[in-house]
Amino acid sequence: VELTGHQFWWDIVYVDGDERVRTANELHLPTDMPIDLHLTSIDVIHSVWIPEIHGKMDLIPGQTNTLEIQVDEPGIYQGRCAEFCGLSHALMQLTVIAHPPDEFDSWLEAEAAPADIDVDTGQLQTYANSCGPCHTIRGVFDDPIYEGDFGPDLTHLASRRQIGANILPNTREALGRWIIDPQGVKPGNRMPDVNLDAGALTDILDLLSQLDGQ
């Protein structure tokens, strides 16, 4: 599993041969199995720390560190960045969800699938203009210009427990707040103010609410 630190969120990629499954901020793992986390950073030095599972290890730009972990009991474990990395360092949280192996396989299969949503042209156009340059929803756009990788992959956003690197509940109200005022929620993060009016915000929220993937 590749774990990449950003200001201030976690990019997660599951690698199996040529297949790569990308998500963010929730690290799902099978129990009773050693897992290699390949750690790096896109901007500054971060450090991953999951106290109930393992000690700290740095994520360093231009370098890959490997951390082997194993979770013996299913459950939800809380992690965080343990190296000061900017204004919202304290808001860079990581949730680890450990599943029995069969349950993990089912989760990964669902996560690998493209989005299956029913949206109208207006919603797609609003998303493309506002979110597409930085985010991806796999299976929705044919044009790679709308498959940005600067921000988290949103393909199954609605299935995540929280948003904003796990500082807000994944509700429609919280997601709207995050989109409208990202700097107020998490100062110093790289998400710009997209200046959406009420109608455009409704279009975006209606689209994103369908991305459950499960």
C-alpha positions as CSV (number, residue, x, y, z in Angstrom):
1,V,0.0,0.0,0.0
2,E,1.4,3.4,-1.0
3,L,0.7,6.1,1.6
4,T,1.5,9.7,0.5
5,G,1.3,12.7,2.8
6,H,-0.1,16.0,1.6
7,Q,-0.9,19.2,3.4
8,F,-3.1,18.1,5.1
9,W,-4.5,14.7,4.0
10,W,-3.5,11.1,3.1
11,D,-3.4,9.7,-0.4
12,I,-3.7,5.9,-0.3
13,V,-3.1,3.5,-3.3
14,Y,-3.5,-0.3,-3.1
15,V,-1.1,-1.9,-5.6
16,D,-1.7,-5.4,-7.0
17,G,0.4,-6.0,-10.1
18,D,-0.7,-3.5,-12.7
19,E,-3.9,-2.7,-10.8
20,R,-4.0,0.4,-8.6
21,V,-6.9,1.4,-6.4
22,R,-6.9,4.9,-5.0
23,T,-8.7,6.4,-2.0
24,A,-8.0,8.9,0.7
25,N,-7.8,9.3,4.5
26,E,-9.2,5.8,5.4
27,L,-6.7,3.0,5.4
28,H,-8.5,-0.3,5.1
29,L,-6.5,-3.3,5.9
30,P,-7.0,-7.1,6.3
31,T,-6.3,-8.6,9.7
32,D,-3.7,-11.3,10.4
33,M,-1.5,-10.3,7.5
34,P,1.7,-8.3,7.3
35,I,1.3,-5.2,5.1
36,D,4.1,-3.0,3.7
37,L,3.2,0.7,3.7
38,H,5.4,2.6,1.3
39,L,5.6,6.1,2.7
40,T,6.4,9.3,0.9
41,S,5.4,13.0,0.8
42,I,4.3,15.3,-2.0
43,D,5.3,18.6,-0.2
44,V,6.9,18.7,3.3
45,I,7.9,16.1,5.9
46,H,5.0,14.3,7.5
47,S,5.0,11.4,10.0
48,V,2.4,8.6,10.3
49,W,1.6,7.4,13.8
50,I,-1.1,4.8,14.6
51,P,-0.5,4.3,18.4
52,E,-2.4,1.1,18.8
53,I,-0.7,-0.5,15.8
54,H,2.8,0.9,15.3
55,G,5.2,3.7,16.2
56,K,6.0,6.7,14.1
57,M,7.7,6.8,10.7
58,D,8.5,9.8,8.5
59,L,7.1,10.5,5.1
60,I,9.8,12.5,3.2
61,P,9.6,14.2,-0.2
62,G,11.7,12.3,-2.8
63,Q,12.2,9.3,-0.6
64,T,10.2,6.1,0.1
65,N,10.3,4.6,3.6
66,T,8.8,1.2,4.2
67,L,6.8,0.4,7.3
68,E,5.6,-3.2,7.9
69,I,2.5,-3.4,10.1
70,Q,0.0,-6.1,11.1
71,V,-3.4,-5.7,12.7
72,D,-4.6,-8.7,14.6
73,E,-8.1,-7.6,15.6
74,P,-10.8,-6.2,13.4
75,G,-11.8,-2.6,14.4
76,I,-11.2,1.0,13.9
77,Y,-7.9,2.6,14.9
78,Q,-7.0,6.3,15.0
79,G,-3.8,7.6,13.5
80,R,-2.4,11.1,12.8
81,C,0.5,13.1,11.4
82,A,3.2,13.2,14.1
83,E,5.5,15.8,12.5
84,F,4.6,19.5,12.4
85,C,3.8,20.1,8.8
86,G,2.0,23.5,8.7
87,L,-1.0,25.4,10.0
88,S,-3.4,22.4,10.0
89,H,-1.0,19.8,11.2
90,A,-3.3,18.9,14.1
91,L,-6.2,18.4,11.7
92,M,-4.4,15.7,9.6
93,Q,-5.9,12.6,10.9
94,L,-5.9,9.0,9.6
95,T,-8.6,6.3,10.2
96,V,-7.4,2.7,10.0
97,I,-10.2,0.2,9.5
98,A,-9.2,-3.5,9.9
99,H,-11.4,-6.1,8.4
100,P,-11.4,-9.9,8.4
101,P,-9.6,-10.9,5.1
102,D,-12.8,-11.9,3.2
103,E,-14.5,-8.7,4.2
104,F,-11.5,-6.7,3.1
105,D,-11.5,-8.4,-0.3
106,S,-15.1,-7.4,-0.8
107,W,-14.3,-3.8,0.2
108,L,-11.4,-3.7,-2.2
109,E,-13.4,-5.1,-5.1
110,A,-16.1,-2.5,-4.5
111,E,-13.5,0.3,-4.2
112,A,-11.8,-0.8,-7.5
113,A,-15.1,-0.4,-9.4
114,P,-15.8,2.8,-11.3
115,A,-18.6,5.1,-10.1
116,D,-22.1,4.2,-11.0
117,I,-24.2,7.4,-10.8
118,D,-27.1,9.1,-12.6
119,V,-26.4,12.8,-13.1
120,D,-27.6,15.4,-15.5
121,T,-25.6,17.5,-17.9
122,G,-25.7,20.6,-15.6
123,Q,-24.3,18.7,-12.6
124,L,-21.5,17.2,-14.7
125,Q,-20.6,20.6,-16.2
126,T,-20.6,22.3,-12.8
127,Y,-18.3,19.5,-11.4
128,A,-16.0,19.7,-14.4
129,N,-15.6,23.4,-14.1
130,S,-15.1,23.5,-10.3
131,C,-13.6,20.1,-9.2
132,G,-12.4,18.1,-12.2
133,P,-9.0,19.8,-12.6
134,C,-8.0,18.5,-9.1
135,H,-10.1,15.4,-8.5
136,T,-11.1,12.2,-10.2
137,I,-14.4,10.3,-10.3
138,R,-13.5,7.1,-12.1
139,G,-16.0,6.1,-14.8
140,V,-17.8,9.4,-15.2
141,F,-15.6,11.4,-17.6
142,D,-14.0,10.2,-20.8
143,D,-11.7,13.3,-21.1
144,P,-8.6,13.0,-18.9
145,I,-8.7,16.8,-18.3
146,Y,-11.4,16.0,-15.8
147,E,-9.3,13.3,-14.0
148,G,-7.1,15.4,-11.8
149,D,-4.8,13.8,-9.2
150,F,-3.8,16.8,-7.2
151,G,-6.6,16.3,-4.6
152,P,-8.2,13.1,-3.2
153,D,-9.9,10.6,-5.5
154,L,-13.7,11.1,-5.1
155,T,-14.9,7.9,-6.8
156,H,-16.5,6.5,-3.7
157,L,-16.5,9.6,-1.5
158,A,-20.0,8.9,0.0
159,S,-18.9,5.6,1.4
160,R,-16.3,7.2,3.7
161,R,-17.1,7.9,7.3
162,Q,-15.6,11.4,7.4
163,I,-14.2,14.1,5.2
164,G,-11.4,16.6,5.4
165,A,-8.9,14.0,6.6
166,N,-11.4,12.9,9.2
167,I,-12.2,16.1,10.9
168,L,-15.8,16.4,9.7
169,P,-18.6,13.9,9.5
170,N,-19.5,12.9,6.0
171,T,-22.8,14.6,5.9
172,R,-24.3,16.9,3.2
173,E,-24.1,19.9,5.5
174,A,-20.4,19.3,6.4
175,L,-19.5,18.6,2.8
176,G,-21.1,21.9,1.7
177,R,-19.2,23.8,4.4
178,W,-16.0,22.2,3.3
179,I,-16.5,23.1,-0.4
180,I,-17.6,26.7,0.3
181,D,-15.0,27.6,3.0
182,P,-12.0,25.1,2.9
183,Q,-9.6,27.6,4.4
184,G,-12.0,28.3,7.3
185,V,-12.3,24.6,8.0
186,K,-8.6,23.7,7.5
187,P,-6.3,26.7,7.3
188,G,-3.3,26.4,4.9
189,N,-4.7,23.4,2.9
190,R,-4.3,23.4,-0.9
191,M,-8.0,23.5,-1.9
192,P,-9.0,26.8,-3.5
193,D,-12.1,28.8,-3.0
194,V,-14.3,27.7,-5.9
195,N,-16.9,30.5,-5.5
196,L,-20.0,28.5,-6.1
197,D,-23.5,30.0,-6.0
198,A,-26.3,28.1,-4.2
199,G,-27.5,26.4,-7.4
200,A,-24.0,25.2,-8.3
201,L,-23.3,24.0,-4.8
202,T,-26.6,22.0,-4.9
203,D,-25.5,20.4,-8.2
204,I,-22.1,19.4,-6.7
205,L,-23.7,17.9,-3.5
206,D,-26.3,16.0,-5.5
207,L,-23.6,14.5,-7.6
208,L,-21.2,13.6,-4.7
209,S,-23.9,12.1,-2.6
210,Q,-24.3,9.3,-5.1
211,L,-20.7,8.1,-4.8
212,D,-21.2,5.4,-2.3
213,G,-19.7,2.5,-4.4
214,Q,-20.9,-0.2,-1.9
